[in-house]
Amino acid sequence: MANSFDVIIIGGGPAGYVCAIRSAQLGMSTAVVERDKLGGVCVNIGCIPTKALLHSAYVANLLAHDAKELGIETGPVKTDYGVAMKRSRKVADQNSKGAEFLMKKNKITVIKGTGVLQAGRKVKVGNDVYEAKKAVVIATGSRVKGIPQIGLEINRTSVISSDEALFLEKAPATMAIVGAGAVGSEFADIFNAFGTKVTLIEALPRILPLEDAESSDAITKSFRKRGITVLAGAIVKKATVTADKVTLEVESGGKAETIEAEKVLMAAGRAVNTENMGFKEAGVDVTDRGFVKVNRETLETTAKGVYCIGDVAGPPMLAHKGSREGVHVAELIAGHHPPPIRYDNVPSVTYCHPEVASIGLTEDQCKEQKLEYQVGRFPFSANGRARASNETEGFVKVIRGKRYGEILGAHIVASHASEMIHELDVARENEFTVEEVDLAIHAHPTLSEAIAEACLDSMGRVIHI
């Protein structure tokens, strides 16, 4: 039947389209329902275009601050956010077209429109109803949310989300960013490099609150050195919004202050896309927090034969976590027995400069769990490759179980932390001890030598400090 498939996936983001590809590889007829561009938020208005802008910001800072020391005379550096934005759009479009190519390559049917669940593994798109013989997979993702209760509702002009920020023709003179997690910190880095006076506001006691405290402190110092105003433990009490500016009343450390900005960028959390999806009629329950209720081992919902992956299935709300869930669910539907997903071993990365990457527990979490541990640290100021590259900010921190030497957690602040964290990710996934990581000979000179040195330091045997 034309409207019948083995698997129907609602949502074509990094969770959905990866699930579709793996399903097709396993011989199942597969359809993806997508109302917008393939690739989802990550490819089109998230991860990919943001990283393109961050690279532009990195180059701008390099030329403005380091070029002369590196023997390169450039003259005054002029930046143009509009040009950088247009390049980021090209990069995003290339990736979205790449996802389209992969659908065709794997003979996956793409159905344009909004999918609504119906009972009995059926999905309605417009006036058409499609049936899944094996399973329906929900992968509808998430979106940015405002704080309407204090007057900060996204209006797309003076109060914007990351979506609008990615399409600005020029950098504003002033910007307040509400929320200093990964998204807020990345945009603070970007707009600061393009000449915007940035104020970064975080309600929790420190920016990047999910990261290890030492990582957060390092980024705070780096940001302030570059002229970014960082307000942590700051509550926005009231917002007065007009067409061309926003006035925020902020309480920080018991003191009240007023911040005026041309634009406010909302980066304080995301809302999952579960509205008007037919969940109740199809027997799919949601949690008190709004996520779809799933069996964490199988990712099956409360409706038999309906699965859920990605942001809408619960935290961590990360593209790579969603992609792994997509592969996992496809293999389960095909009758395979994939190993369980280790949610305690999903790497976290913030792509500001220097980057922040982590795996496993923070030191505070180790204390809360009353674990016996030892910490090893190694600063990049003592690393030969970092010195040669003139990128000595940051460190590697490894938290070692005191009795058995297991890697409880690892934290990296460095120019290429996102690329370095995976050595420790692989080590934890395969239950390598710190001692076993040390057995691997690390090439010299490389930034990764700092990982080996931090491991040695956790054993009291560090060499180069």
N, C-alpha and C positions, 0 to 999 in steps of 0.2 A: 504493500500500500504506500502511496506517495507521502501520506502524512503519518507514517509509522517508522520509528527508529528503535534501535536497541537502547540508546542512551540519548536523552535530551538535556542539555545544559543551559540554564538560564543565566546569562551573563558571560561576556567574552573578554574579561580581564585576565590578569596573570594566573588566577586560579582556574577560571573557566576554560580558557583556550588551551592551557596545558593539559587539563583533564580531558578535553576533546581529542587532543593529539594522541595521548596515551591510550584512550579508548579505541581510537581508530587503529593504532598500532597493534592492539590486541584482537583485531578482527571484528569489532562491533560497529554497526552502522550508527553514525553519530550526527547530531544536529546541535548547533549553538544558536540560541536566541539572543540577539543584541540590539538594543534600541539606538545605539550611537556607534562610534568607531570601535573596531576591534582593538584590544590592548587595554581597554578600561582606563581608569584614572591614572594608573601607574605610567602607562606609555604616553597617554595624550595630555593629561594635565597634572602629572605628579612626578614620579621618580625620574623619568627620562629627560623632559625639558628642564626640570630643576637642576639636574646634574650638568646639563649643557650650560646653563647660566652660571653655575658654581665654577665651571672651568673658566668661563670668561672673567669671573670675579678673581679667580686665582691668578690669571695672567695679568690683569690690571694691577693687582697688589704687587706682583713680582716686578713688573716694570716700574711702578711708582716708588717702591721701597728698596728693592734689592739689585736692580739692574746695574747701577753704578759700581757697586761693590764687586759685581761679577765681571766687570770690565766692559760693560755695554752702555754707551751713551745714547739716550733716547730723546732728550728734551722733555718738555712738559707732556704728561700723559693725559689725553682726552678720552673720556668714555662716552658711549652712546648706548643706553639701555635698549632703545628701540631696535638697533642693529643686532645686538646680542639676543634680544627676544625673537627676532625673525629667524635667526640661525637656530635657536632652540626649537622653534616650530617645525623647521625643516627636519631636524633630528627626530622629533616626535612623529612626524608624518612618515618618515622612512621606516620607523619601527612599527607603526600601525600597518603600513603596507606589507611589511615583513610578516605580520600576523595573518593578513589576508592570504598571502602566498602560501603560508603553512597550512591554512585551511584547505586550499585547493590541492596542494601537494598530497595531503592525507585524505582527500575525498570526503571532507566534512561539509555538510550542508549548513550554510549560514542563513538564518531566518531573521529578517530585519523587523524590529518592532518590540513591544513590551510584552513579556511573557507573564501570564497569570495562571497559577496552579489550579487544577481541578482534581477532584477525587479520582482515584484509580490510575495514577501515574499519567495524567493528561495535562497538557499545557495549551492554553488558549492564547493566540496572538492575533489581535484584530478580530476578524470573523472566522478565522480558521482554528481548528482544534487538532493538535498533534498528540499521538500516543507513544509512550515509551514502553517497549516490551520488557526491558530489564530494570531501568532506573531513570529517575529525574534527579538532576543535581542542581541545587541552588547555589549560585555564585554571584549574587547581585551587588556585593561590595558595599562601600560607604561613601559619605559625603561630608564636607565641612559643615559645622554648625556654629551659629552665633550665640550671643547671650542676651536674648530679647528682654529678660527681666530687669536689666540695668540700662536698657536703651541701646544695646549694641547688636542690632539686627543687621545682617548683611544687606546693603542697598546697592552694591556693585559700583558705587562712585566714590564716596568718602570712606565707607566701611566695606572692605573687600575681603575675600578669601584668597587662598593660594590660587584658585582658578583664575580670578581676575588679575592677580599679580603677574601671572604668566603671559598676559596679553597687553600689558601697559606699553604705551609707545615711548614713554620717557620715565625716568626715575623721579619720584616726588622729592621736593626739598626736605620734607620731614615725614617721618613715619613712626607710629607706635605699633609694636607687634605684641598682641595679647596671647600669651602662651609661649613658653620657651622650651618646648620639647624639641624633637628633631626638626619638624617643619619650621617652627618659629626661629630656631637657631640658624638653620640654613638660609632663610630669607634675610635674617639680620646680616649675615655674611655677604650675601649678594648685594643688597641695597647699599650697605656701607661702602662696598668697593666702587659702586657707581655714583658716589657722592651724596647719598641721602643721609641726613642726620637721624640716626635710628635710636629709639628707646625700646628696649626689650623688657617686657613685663611678665613675671611669673608669680602665681599665687603661692606656690609651694616654696619652701625655704631656699631652694637653689635651682638654677637652670639645669636642663637635662636631668630632671628629678629621678628618672628610672635608671640612670647610670651610676657608677660608683662615685662616691663623694669626691675623691681625688681627681677624677676625670672632669666632673662639673667645675671644680675649683680652677683647674687648668684652663678650661675654655673661658670661664669668667674673666680671668686675668688677661688672656689673649684678646678677648673682645674689648675690654676696657682700654687696653694698650692701643687699640686701633680706633678709639673714639666712640665706641658703641656704649650707650648708657644702659647699664644692666640693673634692673630693680627686681630682686627676688624677695619672696615673702611679702609681695605687694598685692593688694586687693583693689580692683576697680570697683568703686562704690557707685559711680554714676557716670553716664555719658551724655553729652549734649551734641547732637549730630546736625550739621547743616550740609548743604550741597558741596561746599568747598573746604570744610575743615571739621575736625572733631575735637571736643574738649573733654578730657578724662579727669575725673576726680579720683585720685589714688591714695590709698592709705598704706604706708610702708614703715615698719618699725615704730608704730605708734604715732607717726607724723603724717599729716595730710599734705598733698601737693597736687598742683594742677598741671596737666600736660596737654599742650595743644599740638596737633599734628594735621598735616594736609590729608593724610590717609591713615586709617587704622586697619591693620591686617589681622584678621581673626585666625589664630592657630591653636585654639584651646579645645582640642578634641574633635571627634568625628561622630556622626550619627549613621547607623547602618540603614541600608535600603530594604525595608521590609513592608512598607505601606502598600496597601491595595494590591497585594500579591496573591490573595486567595488562600492564605495560610490556614485560617480558621476552618474554612470549608473543606480544605484538603486534609485536615487533621494534623497540621504542623504547629507545634507549640513554640512560644518564645519565652525567654527568661525575663526576670524582673528588670534586667538591664537592656532588654530589647534585642538581644542576640537570639538566633535560632537555637533551640534546645537540641543538642546532639549527643549521641554516645561518643565519648572522646576516643574510643578505640576504633570504631568503624565509621564515625561521622554520619551515621544514619540518624534521621530525625525521628520524631514520634509517629510519623506516617511511614508505613512499611514501603520500602523501595524508593524513598525520597531521601537524598543525602544533601549535605550542606558543607561548603568549603569556603575558605578565604575569610575576609573581614567579618562577614555576617555570621560566621560560625564561632566567633569569639576571639579574644586576644591570644597572642600578639597580632596586631593588625599590620602585617608586613607582607609585601608581595611574595617574597621567597617562601614564607610559611604557607601562603595560599597555594603556590605552585606545587609544593611537596604534598599538600593535602589532595590536590587534583590528581597527581600520579597515584597516590595511595588509594583513593576512592575508585579510580578507574580499574586498578588491579583487583580490588575487592569485588567489584561488579562482575569482572571477567572470571571470577572463581579462583583467583590466586590468593596467596597468603603472605602479603608483604609484611616486613618487620614493622613494629609499632613506631609511630612518630615520637621522637623525644622532644617534647615541647620545652624541656629545660635546656635544650642545646640548640636553640634557634639564635643565630647571631643577630645582634643589633648594631646598626651603623648610623651615625649622623655625619653627613658629608660636608660640614663646614670645614674651614681650614684653621688649625689642623683638624683632621678627622678624628672621630671618636668611635671605637668599635669595642664590643664586649661579647662575652659568652659566659653562661653560667651565673653563679652567685656574686653579688657585691660583697664587700667586706662587712657592711652593716647587716646584710642578710645572714652571713655566717655567724655574727654575734647574736642575732635574734634566735637562730637555731641552736645556739650554744655548741657550735662545732669547734673542735680543736684544730687550729690551722696555723700555717706560717706564710708570711707574705714575702715575695721576692720582687724587687723593683730594679729597673735599669733605665737611666735617663738617656735620651737621644743626644744630649750634649756630650756624651762620652762615646758615641758611635761614629766610627770613621766615615761611613757612607753619608750619614746625616750631616756631618761637618762639611764634607765635600759638596753636598747639594745645598748647603746653607739653610737647612731645615732642621734645626736642632730643638724645636719646641716639642715637649711631650715626653712620654715614657711608656714602658711596658710594665704592667703589674700582674703577677701571677699569684693566685691564692692556692696553696698546696695543703691537702689534708695531712695533718701532722703525723698520723700513725702509718698510713699506707702510701702517701705521696700522690694521691689522685688529684686531678686538677678540679678544684671546686669552682673556680671562676678565673677569668682572665680579662684584662682591660688594657686597651691601647689608645693612647693619644699620640697621633703622628701624622705626617703628611700623606702617608699611604696606609693608614690603619685598616681601611676597608679591605685591602688586598692581603694584609698580614694576618688577620684574625682567623683565617681558615685553617692554618696549621694547628692552632689550638682547638678549633672546632673538630677537625678530624681526630685529634688526639683524644678529646673527651668522648666522641662518638665510639671510639674503639677502646676506651678505658685504658689508654696509655697513662702511665705515671709521669710525673715531672722528670724522674730519672731517665725514663725511656725517651722523652723528648730530647734530653741532653745528649743521648747516644747518637742522634742524627747530627752529622757534620754539616754545619751551616757555612755556606760560601762566604768568603771575605773579599771585599767589603760589601756587606748588604745591611739593610735595615733589619732584616730578620735575625741577624746575630743578637739583637737586643732581646729577642724572645729567649734564646738559649741562655743569655746572661741573666735574665730575670729568673729563669728556672734554677740556674746555679745559685743565685742569691737566696732563693727560698730554702736552699739546702746549706746556706752559709759558706758557699764556695765560689762566689763571684770573682771573676778575673780582672776586669778592666775598670773597676772603680775601687 
